[in-house]
Amino acid sequence: MPGTILVLNGPNLNLLGTREPDIYGSDTLDEIAGRLEDRARELGVEIDMRQSNHEGHLVDWLHEAQANGAKAVLLNAGALTHTSVALHDAILAIRVPVIEVHLSNPHARERFRHKSYVAMAAKGTVAGFGAASYLLALEAAATL
Ligand code: DQA
């Protein structure tokens, strides 16, 4: 639907809730989706939240955001953040603004997480606030 904010989640984020809760918190992705839905309703915007463990799905969904006239994309690409030139290129290939989202602060973690192919192409980044990173990114997206 035109004007929708797509919320795309990459590898291993389906395991939120049980995955390294000391780093990622104990909220499941469904719980985060619920909170985003509530806030989106208040802001008067439509969201569409998805998750895939496969890089190509995320590339296809970025293309779909462009084709469908999405308002913005919130993208937590998980580990693909640090490896995927394909996601970098897909973000550059579309005109829809993409906001990078992370639960943790990758810059305060291992060195291999310091490089982000997503950040180099994204409009901006929200990281380090746990599930609230998604809500803060939604606030930003709603103002675009
Ligand atoms: C993450 C950070 C990444 O480095 C990691 O690979 C993830 C989650 C985050 O939300 O903090 O899978 O994107």
Backbone and ligand atoms as CSV (ligand in chain L), in Angstrom:
chain,resi,resn,atom,element,x,y,z
A,1,MET,N,N,0.839,-1.212,0.000
A,1,MET,CA,C,0.000,0.000,0.000
A,1,MET,C,C,0.872,1.260,0.000
A,2,PRO,N,N,0.571,2.241,-0.854
A,2,PRO,CA,C,1.367,3.475,-0.852
A,2,PRO,C,C,1.358,4.132,0.528
A,3,GLY,N,N,2.491,4.688,0.926
A,3,GLY,CA,C,2.562,5.392,2.213
A,3,GLY,C,C,2.865,4.508,3.405
A,4,THR,N,N,2.932,3.204,3.172
A,4,THR,CA,C,3.232,2.269,4.271
A,4,THR,C,C,4.700,2.385,4.695
A,5,ILE,N,N,4.946,2.162,5.985
A,5,ILE,CA,C,6.327,2.060,6.475
A,5,ILE,C,C,6.635,0.575,6.640
A,6,LEU,N,N,7.577,0.099,5.833
A,6,LEU,CA,C,7.973,-1.305,5.894
A,6,LEU,C,C,9.019,-1.481,6.987
A,7,VAL,N,N,8.871,-2.511,7.807
A,7,VAL,CA,C,9.848,-2.786,8.868
A,7,VAL,C,C,10.454,-4.154,8.563
A,8,LEU,N,N,11.697,-4.142,8.081
A,8,LEU,CA,C,12.331,-5.379,7.608
A,8,LEU,C,C,13.387,-5.862,8.591
A,9,ASN,N,N,13.331,-7.136,8.883
A,9,ASN,CA,C,14.245,-7.751,9.855
A,9,ASN,C,C,14.969,-8.925,9.222
A,10,GLY,N,N,16.275,-8.983,9.447
A,10,GLY,CA,C,17.094,-10.008,8.833
A,10,GLY,C,C,17.362,-11.205,9.737
A,11,PRO,N,N,18.444,-11.928,9.430
A,11,PRO,CA,C,18.740,-13.215,10.041
A,11,PRO,C,C,18.756,-13.221,11.565
A,12,ASN,N,N,18.181,-14.260,12.098
A,12,ASN,CA,C,18.200,-14.587,13.536
A,12,ASN,C,C,17.294,-13.706,14.389
A,13,LEU,N,N,16.687,-12.699,13.782
A,13,LEU,CA,C,15.829,-11.820,14.585
A,13,LEU,C,C,14.493,-12.491,14.906
A,14,ASN,N,N,14.174,-13.580,14.207
A,14,ASN,CA,C,13.002,-14.389,14.584
A,14,ASN,C,C,13.195,-15.026,15.960
A,15,LEU,N,N,14.449,-15.106,16.414
A,15,LEU,CA,C,14.717,-15.751,17.710
A,15,LEU,C,C,14.753,-14.758,18.870
A,16,LEU,N,N,14.435,-13.503,18.597
A,16,LEU,CA,C,14.430,-12.515,19.694
A,16,LEU,C,C,13.524,-12.998,20.815
A,17,GLY,N,N,13.948,-12.718,22.032
A,17,GLY,CA,C,13.201,-13.211,23.193
A,17,GLY,C,C,14.036,-14.253,23.916
A,18,THR,N,N,14.613,-15.160,23.103
A,18,THR,CA,C,15.472,-16.194,23.691
A,18,THR,C,C,16.926,-16.044,23.252
A,19,ARG,N,N,17.163,-15.284,22.184
A,19,ARG,CA,C,18.518,-15.133,21.633
A,19,ARG,C,C,19.312,-14.096,22.447
A,20,GLU,N,N,20.377,-14.542,23.099
A,20,GLU,CA,C,21.281,-13.646,23.836
A,20,GLU,C,C,20.522,-12.477,24.492
A,21,PRO,N,N,19.614,-12.781,25.413
A,21,PRO,CA,C,18.761,-11.713,25.980
A,21,PRO,C,C,19.539,-10.618,26.702
A,22,ASP,N,N,20.745,-10.964,27.165
A,22,ASP,CA,C,21.565,-9.926,27.822
A,22,ASP,C,C,21.987,-8.848,26.826
A,23,ILE,N,N,22.046,-9.201,25.547
A,23,ILE,CA,C,22.415,-8.218,24.514
A,23,ILE,C,C,21.165,-7.634,23.841
A,24,TYR,N,N,20.203,-8.523,23.518
A,24,TYR,CA,C,19.082,-8.091,22.676
A,24,TYR,C,C,17.772,-7.885,23.440
A,25,GLY,N,N,17.783,-8.173,24.754
A,25,GLY,CA,C,16.558,-8.001,25.531
A,25,GLY,C,C,15.664,-9.224,25.442
A,26,SER,N,N,14.551,-9.188,26.159
A,26,SER,CA,C,13.685,-10.373,26.236
A,26,SER,C,C,12.398,-10.221,25.435
A,27,ASP,N,N,12.220,-9.094,24.748
A,27,ASP,CA,C,11.026,-8.930,23.905
A,27,ASP,C,C,11.154,-9.787,22.652
A,28,THR,N,N,10.062,-10.435,22.271
A,28,THR,CA,C,10.053,-11.167,21.003
A,28,THR,C,C,9.795,-10.176,19.868
A,29,LEU,N,N,10.062,-10.629,18.638
A,29,LEU,CA,C,9.814,-9.760,17.480
A,29,LEU,C,C,8.312,-9.435,17.372
A,30,ASP,N,N,7.467,-10.402,17.736
A,30,ASP,CA,C,6.015,-10.151,17.703
A,30,ASP,C,C,5.622,-9.073,18.713
A,31,GLU,N,N,6.268,-9.102,19.880
A,31,GLU,CA,C,5.965,-8.064,20.885
A,31,GLU,C,C,6.402,-6.689,20.384
A,32,ILE,N,N,7.555,-6.638,19.753
A,32,ILE,CA,C,8.021,-5.363,19.190
A,32,ILE,C,C,7.047,-4.902,18.101
A,33,ALA,N,N,6.612,-5.852,17.274
A,33,ALA,CA,C,5.656,-5.517,16.204
A,33,ALA,C,C,4.375,-4.929,16.798
A,34,GLY,N,N,3.926,-5.514,17.913
A,34,GLY,CA,C,2.707,-5.032,18.570
A,34,GLY,C,C,2.856,-3.591,19.035
A,35,ARG,N,N,4.013,-3.302,19.623
A,35,ARG,CA,C,4.256,-1.933,20.110
A,35,ARG,C,C,4.353,-0.946,18.952
A,36,LEU,N,N,4.966,-1.409,17.865
A,36,LEU,CA,C,5.064,-0.544,16.678
A,36,LEU,C,C,3.682,-0.271,16.091
A,37,GLU,N,N,2.847,-1.320,16.070
A,37,GLU,CA,C,1.470,-1.160,15.547
A,37,GLU,C,C,0.720,-0.108,16.358
A,38,ASP,N,N,0.855,-0.190,17.700
A,38,ASP,CA,C,0.146,0.761,18.579
A,38,ASP,C,C,0.595,2.186,18.283
A,39,ARG,N,N,1.909,2.361,18.185
A,39,ARG,CA,C,2.443,3.715,17.962
A,39,ARG,C,C,2.102,4.215,16.555
A,40,ALA,N,N,2.142,3.289,15.591
A,40,ALA,CA,C,1.820,3.668,14.208
A,40,ALA,C,C,0.373,4.168,14.136
A,41,ARG,N,N,-0.520,3.488,14.859
A,41,ARG,CA,C,-1.937,3.905,14.878
A,41,ARG,C,C,-2.044,5.329,15.414
A,42,GLU,N,N,-1.316,5.592,16.517
A,42,GLU,CA,C,-1.340,6.948,17.093
A,42,GLU,C,C,-0.803,7.989,16.115
A,43,LEU,N,N,0.225,7.599,15.366
A,43,LEU,CA,C,0.854,8.532,14.421
A,43,LEU,C,C,0.075,8.629,13.107
A,44,GLY,N,N,-0.892,7.722,12.935
A,44,GLY,CA,C,-1.682,7.733,11.701
A,44,GLY,C,C,-0.922,7.202,10.501
A,45,VAL,N,N,0.003,6.264,10.751
A,45,VAL,CA,C,0.720,5.635,9.636
A,45,VAL,C,C,0.492,4.121,9.675
A,46,GLU,N,N,0.695,3.520,8.524
A,46,GLU,CA,C,0.508,2.075,8.356
A,46,GLU,C,C,1.879,1.410,8.376
A,47,ILE,N,N,2.031,0.306,9.133
A,47,ILE,CA,C,3.306,-0.404,9.058
A,47,ILE,C,C,3.091,-1.849,8.578
A,48,ASP,N,N,4.155,-2.402,8.035
A,48,ASP,CA,C,4.139,-3.784,7.540
A,48,ASP,C,C,5.471,-4.395,7.980
A,49,MET,N,N,5.406,-5.290,8.983
A,49,MET,CA,C,6.633,-5.832,9.594
A,49,MET,C,C,6.907,-7.239,9.054
A,50,ARG,N,N,8.140,-7.465,8.647
A,50,ARG,CA,C,8.521,-8.772,8.073
A,50,ARG,C,C,9.884,-9.199,8.595
A,51,GLN,N,N,10.137,-10.503,8.528
A,51,GLN,CA,C,11.457,-11.041,8.921
A,51,GLN,C,C,11.837,-12.153,7.960
A,52,SER,N,N,13.113,-12.193,7.588
A,52,SER,CA,C,13.616,-13.330,6.809
A,52,SER,C,C,15.067,-13.601,7.174
A,53,ASN,N,N,15.422,-14.870,7.094
A,53,ASN,CA,C,16.818,-15.253,7.302
A,53,ASN,C,C,17.606,-15.238,5.989
A,54,HIS,N,N,16.945,-14.804,4.903
A,54,HIS,CA,C,17.545,-14.901,3.566
A,54,HIS,C,C,17.764,-13.517,2.950
A,55,GLU,N,N,18.987,-13.268,2.576
A,55,GLU,CA,C,19.391,-11.966,2.031
A,55,GLU,C,C,18.512,-11.535,0.849
A,56,GLY,N,N,18.256,-12.480,-0.068
A,56,GLY,CA,C,17.491,-12.156,-1.279
A,56,GLY,C,C,16.079,-11.678,-0.968
A,57,HIS,N,N,15.468,-12.232,0.084
A,57,HIS,CA,C,14.130,-11.760,0.464
A,57,HIS,C,C,14.175,-10.286,0.844
A,58,LEU,N,N,15.228,-9.917,1.576
A,58,LEU,CA,C,15.345,-8.519,2.012
A,58,LEU,C,C,15.560,-7.606,0.796
A,59,VAL,N,N,16.372,-8.059,-0.162
A,59,VAL,CA,C,16.580,-7.290,-1.398
A,59,VAL,C,C,15.246,-7.129,-2.131
A,60,ASP,N,N,14.503,-8.230,-2.270
A,60,ASP,CA,C,13.202,-8.175,-2.970
A,60,ASP,C,C,12.253,-7.210,-2.265
A,61,TRP,N,N,12.249,-7.237,-0.930
A,61,TRP,CA,C,11.315,-6.370,-0.188
A,61,TRP,C,C,11.698,-4.904,-0.324
A,62,LEU,N,N,13.005,-4.613,-0.437
A,62,LEU,CA,C,13.417,-3.218,-0.677
A,62,LEU,C,C,12.917,-2.760,-2.053
A,63,HIS,N,N,13.030,-3.621,-3.048
A,63,HIS,CA,C,12.516,-3.284,-4.386
A,63,HIS,C,C,11.006,-3.077,-4.329
A,64,GLU,N,N,10.344,-3.952,-3.565
A,64,GLU,CA,C,8.880,-3.873,-3.431
A,64,GLU,C,C,8.468,-2.548,-2.778
A,65,ALA,N,N,9.275,-2.100,-1.813
A,65,ALA,CA,C,8.975,-0.815,-1.143
A,65,ALA,C,C,8.926,0.299,-2.183
A,66,GLN,N,N,9.874,0.271,-3.107
A,66,GLN,CA,C,9.909,1.282,-4.177
A,66,GLN,C,C,8.700,1.132,-5.104
A,67,ALA,N,N,8.446,-0.112,-5.532
A,67,ALA,CA,C,7.364,-0.359,-6.489
A,67,ALA,C,C,6.006,0.022,-5.912
A,68,ASN,N,N,5.843,-0.167,-4.603
A,68,ASN,CA,C,4.541,0.098,-3.973
A,68,ASN,C,C,4.424,1.502,-3.396
A,69,GLY,N,N,5.486,2.306,-3.555
A,69,GLY,CA,C,5.405,3.677,-3.038
A,69,GLY,C,C,5.404,3.750,-1.525
A,70,ALA,N,N,6.202,2.917,-0.876
A,70,ALA,CA,C,6.307,2.969,0.591
A,70,ALA,C,C,6.838,4.338,1.025
A,71,LYS,N,N,6.445,4.733,2.239
A,71,LYS,CA,C,6.895,6.029,2.768
A,71,LYS,C,C,8.347,5.937,3.239
A,72,ALA,N,N,8.701,4.816,3.859
A,72,ALA,CA,C,10.046,4.608,4.402
A,72,ALA,C,C,10.215,3.125,4.717
A,73,VAL,N,N,11.464,2.740,4.917
A,73,VAL,CA,C,11.776,1.373,5.367
A,73,VAL,C,C,12.616,1.477,6.632
A,74,LEU,N,N,12.235,0.753,7.667
A,74,LEU,CA,C,13.106,0.552,8.830
A,74,LEU,C,C,13.772,-0.794,8.611
A,75,LEU,N,N,15.095,-0.831,8.639
A,75,LEU,CA,C,15.810,-2.063,8.309
A,75,LEU,C,C,16.777,-2.458,9.404
A,76,ASN,N,N,16.470,-3.576,10.072
A,76,ASN,CA,C,17.458,-4.227,10.931
A,76,ASN,C,C,17.928,-5.455,10.164
A,77,ALA,N,N,19.054,-5.322,9.510
A,77,ALA,CA,C,19.547,-6.397,8.643
A,77,ALA,C,C,20.309,-7.466,9.416
A,78,GLY,N,N,20.354,-7.359,10.757
A,78,GLY,CA,C,21.098,-8.347,11.540
A,78,GLY,C,C,22.547,-8.392,11.065
A,79,ALA,N,N,23.111,-9.583,11.018
A,79,ALA,CA,C,24.521,-9.727,10.645
A,79,ALA,C,C,24.801,-9.316,9.203
A,80,LEU,N,N,23.762,-9.315,8.356
A,80,LEU,CA,C,23.968,-8.897,6.958
A,80,LEU,C,C,24.382,-7.433,6.866
A,81,THR,N,N,24.078,-6.682,7.920
A,81,THR,CA,C,24.533,-5.289,8.021
A,81,THR,C,C,26.017,-5.179,7.710
A,82,HIS,N,N,26.761,-6.147,8.213
A,82,HIS,CA,C,28.224,-6.052,8.189
A,82,HIS,C,C,28.862,-6.749,6.990
A,83,THR,N,N,28.032,-7.335,6.138
A,83,THR,CA,C,28.583,-8.130,5.027
A,83,THR,C,C,27.961,-7.841,3.665
A,84,SER,N,N,26.751,-7.268,3.647
A,84,SER,CA,C,25.965,-7.343,2.411
A,84,SER,C,C,26.086,-6.119,1.494
A,85,VAL,N,N,26.899,-6.279,0.450
A,85,VAL,CA,C,26.957,-5.267,-0.598
A,85,VAL,C,C,25.623,-5.270,-1.365
A,86,ALA,N,N,24.973,-6.419,-1.437
A,86,ALA,CA,C,23.680,-6.505,-2.143
A,86,ALA,C,C,22.623,-5.620,-1.465
A,87,LEU,N,N,22.601,-5.617,-0.141
A,87,LEU,CA,C,21.642,-4.743,0.559
A,87,LEU,C,C,22.027,-3.280,0.387
A,88,HIS,N,N,23.327,-3.006,0.462
A,88,HIS,CA,C,23.826,-1.647,0.237
A,88,HIS,C,C,23.345,-1.138,-1.130
A,89,ASP,N,N,23.549,-1.950,-2.160
A,89,ASP,CA,C,23.170,-1.543,-3.514
A,89,ASP,C,C,21.656,-1.406,-3.662
A,90,ALA,N,N,20.916,-2.305,-2.995
A,90,ALA,CA,C,19.448,-2.242,-3.087
A,90,ALA,C,C,18.929,-0.943,-2.467
A,91,ILE,N,N,19.542,-0.522,-1.367
A,91,ILE,CA,C,19.125,0.732,-0.717
A,91,ILE,C,C,19.405,1.911,-1.650
A,92,LEU,N,N,20.584,1.867,-2.307
A,92,LEU,CA,C,20.934,2.953,-3.240
A,92,LEU,C,C,20.055,2.932,-4.491
A,93,ALA,N,N,19.512,1.743,-4.808
A,93,ALA,CA,C,18.735,1.595,-6.039
A,93,ALA,C,C,17.307,2.118,-5.904
A,94,ILE,N,N,16.874,2.368,-4.668
A,94,ILE,CA,C,15.491,2.831,-4.478
A,94,ILE,C,C,15.500,4.270,-3.951
A,95,ARG,N,N,14.387,4.947,-4.155
A,95,ARG,CA,C,14.297,6.336,-3.680
A,95,ARG,C,C,13.654,6.415,-2.293
A,96,VAL,N,N,13.073,5.312,-1.833
A,96,VAL,CA,C,12.439,5.288,-0.512
A,96,VAL,C,C,13.523,5.408,0.573
A,97,PRO,N,N,13.364,6.331,1.526
A,97,PRO,CA,C,14.380,6.444,2.579
A,97,PRO,C,C,14.413,5.215,3.480
A,98,VAL,N,N,15.630,4.769,3.776
A,98,VAL,CA,C,15.821,3.583,4.620
A,98,VAL,C,C,16.506,4.027,5.920
A,99,ILE,N,N,15.917,3.641,7.032
A,99,ILE,CA,C,16.507,3.947,8.342
A,99,ILE,C,C,17.044,2.647,8.931
A,100,GLU,N,N,18.336,2.642,9.222
A,100,GLU,CA,C,18.987,1.463,9.813
A,100,GLU,C,C,18.623,1.387,11.297
A,101,VAL,N,N,18.287,0.190,11.745
A,101,VAL,CA,C,17.893,-0.015,13.142
A,101,VAL,C,C,18.699,-1.165,13.745
A,102,HIS,N,N,19.161,-0.980,14.981
A,102,HIS,CA,C,19.763,-2.078,15.732
A,102,HIS,C,C,19.312,-2.005,17.177
A,103,LEU,N,N,19.084,-3.166,17.755
A,103,LEU,CA,C,18.773,-3.238,19.182
A,103,LEU,C,C,19.999,-2.870,20.004
A,104,SER,N,N,21.117,-3.487,19.645
A,104,SER,CA,C,22.376,-3.225,20.350
A,104,SER,C,C,23.107,-2.080,19.657
A,105,ASN,N,N,24.208,-1.650,20.248
A,105,ASN,CA,C,25.059,-0.638,19.601
A,105,ASN,C,C,26.272,-1.357,19.006
A,106,PRO,N,N,26.239,-1.661,17.707
A,106,PRO,CA,C,27.311,-2.450,17.114
A,106,PRO,C,C,28.696,-1.828,17.310
A,107,HIS,N,N,28.769,-0.501,17.438
A,107,HIS,CA,C,30.079,0.157,17.598
A,107,HIS,C,C,30.703,-0.097,18.961
A,108,ALA,N,N,29.876,-0.521,19.916
A,108,ALA,CA,C,30.394,-0.831,21.253
A,108,ALA,C,C,30.686,-2.327,21.393
A,109,ARG,N,N,30.619,-3.048,20.259
A,109,ARG,CA,C,30.800,-4.505,20.303
A,109,ARG,C,C,32.048,-4.918,19.502
A,110,GLU,N,N,32.070,-6.163,19.035
A,110,GLU,CA,C,33.253,-6.676,18.329
A,110,GLU,C,C,33.567,-5.799,17.104
A,111,ARG,N,N,34.826,-5.820,16.745
A,111,ARG,CA,C,35.318,-5.005,15.629
A,111,ARG,C,C,34.586,-5.300,14.317
A,112,PHE,N,N,34.266,-6.591,14.093
A,112,PHE,CA,C,33.631,-6.933,12.815
A,112,PHE,C,C,32.244,-6.326,12.679
A,113,ARG,N,N,31.684,-5.830,13.801
A,113,ARG,CA,C,30.364,-5.179,13.716
A,113,ARG,C,C,30.477,-3.671,13.485
A,114,HIS,N,N,31.692,-3.163,13.422
A,114,HIS,CA,C,31.846,-1.707,13.306
A,114,HIS,C,C,31.583,-1.210,11.896
A,115,LYS,N,N,31.726,-2.111,10.919
A,115,LYS,CA,C,31.457,-1.715,9.534
A,115,LYS,C,C,30.001,-2.017,9.193
A,116,SER,N,N,29.308,-1.041,8.639
A,116,SER,CA,C,27.921,-1.266,8.219
A,116,SER,C,C,27.729,-0.853,6.773
A,117,TYR,N,N,27.447,-1.846,5.925
A,117,TYR,CA,C,27.135,-1.565,4.525
A,117,TYR,C,C,25.771,-0.904,4.398
A,118,VAL,N,N,24.927,-1.111,5.417
A,118,VAL,CA,C,23.593,-0.483,5.421
A,118,VAL,C,C,23.739,1.004,5.732
A,119,ALA,N,N,24.526,1.326,6.769
A,119,ALA,CA,C,24.673,2.728,7.190
A,119,ALA,C,C,25.204,3.605,6.064
A,120,MET,N,N,26.098,3.036,5.238
A,120,MET,CA,C,26.714,3.822,4.164
A,120,MET,C,C,25.693,4.246,3.113
A,121,ALA,N,N,24.535,3.586,3.087
A,121,ALA,CA,C,23.519,3.923,2.084
A,121,ALA,C,C,22.241,4.477,2.721
A,122,ALA,N,N,22.118,4.334,4.045
A,122,ALA,CA,C,20.855,4.687,4.718
A,122,ALA,C,C,20.744,6.180,4.979
A,123,LYS,N,N,19.516,6.601,5.245
A,123,LYS,CA,C,19.248,7.999,5.617
A,123,LYS,C,C,19.837,8.279,7.004
A,124,GLY,N,N,19.700,7.330,7.912
A,124,GLY,CA,C,20.217,7.493,9.265
A,124,GLY,C,C,20.133,6.185,10.012
A,125,THR,N,N,20.624,6.206,11.244
A,125,THR,CA,C,20.707,4.976,12.049
A,125,THR,C,C,20.188,5.229,13.452
A,126,VAL,N,N,19.427,4.268,13.990
A,126,VAL,CA,C,19.057,4.280,15.407
A,126,VAL,C,C,19.547,2.960,15.986
A,127,ALA,N,N,20.423,3.025,16.986
A,127,ALA,CA,C,21.025,1.802,17.519
A,127,ALA,C,C,21.291,1.941,19.004
A,128,GLY,N,N,21.135,0.837,19.711
A,128,GLY,CA,C,21.589,0.784,21.091
A,128,GLY,C,C,20.510,0.960,22.136
A,129,PHE,N,N,19.257,1.106,21.712
A,129,PHE,CA,C,18.175,1.366,22.669
A,129,PHE,C,C,17.241,0.176,22.848
A,130,GLY,N,N,17.717,-1.014,22.484
A,130,GLY,CA,C,16.871,-2.196,22.588
A,130,GLY,C,C,15.654,-2.049,21.684
A,131,ALA,N,N,14.526,-2.588,22.128
A,131,ALA,CA,C,13.315,-2.535,21.308
A,131,ALA,C,C,12.913,-1.093,21.006
A,132,ALA,N,N,13.281,-0.172,21.891
A,132,ALA,CA,C,12.933,1.239,21.670
A,132,ALA,C,C,13.605,1.807,20.421
A,133,SER,N,N,14.687,1.185,19.948
A,133,SER,CA,C,15.310,1.654,18.700
A,133,SER,C,C,14.285,1.658,17.567
A,134,TYR,N,N,13.452,0.610,17.520
A,134,TYR,CA,C,12.441,0.525,16.456
A,134,TYR,C,C,11.423,1.666,16.582
A,135,LEU,N,N,11.025,1.952,17.826
A,135,LEU,CA,C,10.017,3.001,18.040
A,135,LEU,C,C,10.586,4.377,17.705
A,136,LEU,N,N,11.850,4.602,18.068
A,136,LEU,CA,C,12.492,5.874,17.738
A,136,LEU,C,C,12.639,6.024,16.228
A,137,ALA,N,N,12.975,4.934,15.568
A,137,ALA,CA,C,13.098,4.978,14.100
A,137,ALA,C,C,11.738,5.237,13.443
A,138,LEU,N,N,10.691,4.692,14.048
A,138,LEU,CA,C,9.341,4.930,13.515
A,138,LEU,C,C,8.970,6.415,13.638
A,139,GLU,N,N,9.314,7.004,14.785
A,139,GLU,CA,C,9.060,8.448,14.966
A,139,GLU,C,C,9.762,9.231,13.859
A,140,ALA,N,N,11.031,8.869,13.602
A,140,ALA,CA,C,11.809,9.572,12.570
A,140,ALA,C,C,11.159,9.367,11.202
A,141,ALA,N,N,10.771,8.130,10.910
A,141,ALA,CA,C,10.184,7.818,9.594
A,141,ALA,C,C,8.890,8.597,9.379
A,142,ALA,N,N,8.111,8.741,10.453
A,142,ALA,CA,C,6.815,9.409,10.329
A,142,ALA,C,C,6.970,10.883,9.974
A,143,THR,N,N,8.131,11.466,10.318
A,143,THR,CA,C,8.345,12.888,10.031
A,143,THR,C,C,8.891,13.121,8.621
A,144,LEU,N,N,9.282,12.058,7.926
A,144,LEU,CA,C,9.922,12.240,6.593
A,144,LEU,C,C,8.894,12.663,5.557
L,1,DQA,C1,C,21.820,-6.461,15.397
L,1,DQA,C2,C,23.346,-6.247,15.506
L,1,DQA,C3,C,24.081,-7.168,14.557
L,1,DQA,O1,O,25.489,-6.980,14.703
L,1,DQA,C4,C,23.762,-8.614,14.829
L,1,DQA,O2,O,24.387,-9.451,13.895
L,1,DQA,C5,C,22.291,-8.883,14.885
L,1,DQA,C6,C,21.452,-7.923,15.594
L,1,DQA,C7,C,21.064,-5.640,16.447
L,1,DQA,O3,O,19.871,-5.424,16.262
L,1,DQA,O4,O,21.641,-5.234,17.462
L,1,DQA,O5,O,21.816,-9.895,14.424
L,1,DQA,O6,O,21.401,-6.037,14.119
